[in-house]
Amino acid sequence: MTEETRKMIYQLLASIIMIIFGLLFAFPLKWMWNYSIVYIFDLPIIGWGHAYCLWILSSWFFKANLINIKK
């Protein structure tokens, strides 16, 4: 197996793990949203698909800055 193929397999596995991780976190996000936000702000109840999309959007907008700036 070449190094290029090995890298592609690792990237594919990392992508699959990230998707599974996101789907697992969609359920607690859905439950917390439906328990609190619906009653506080009178917003609609969401399903796990909407919670997954909300998790992805929040990870895009609120990502930690990992760049180390040296002076």
C-alpha positions, 0 to 999 in steps of 0.5 A: 500500500502506497503512502498516498493510499494510506493518507486517503484511507486515513482522511476517509476514516476521519471524515466518517468519524466526524460525521458520526460524532456530529450525529451523536451530538445532534440528539443532545442538542435537539433535546436541549433546544426542545426543552429550553428554547421552545419555552423561552422564546416560543420557537418551533420544536426541531428534529435531529436533522435540524439539530445536526445542521445547527451543530455544523453551523455553530462549529463553522461560526464559533471555531477556536482559533488554532493559528499560533502567531509568533511575534 
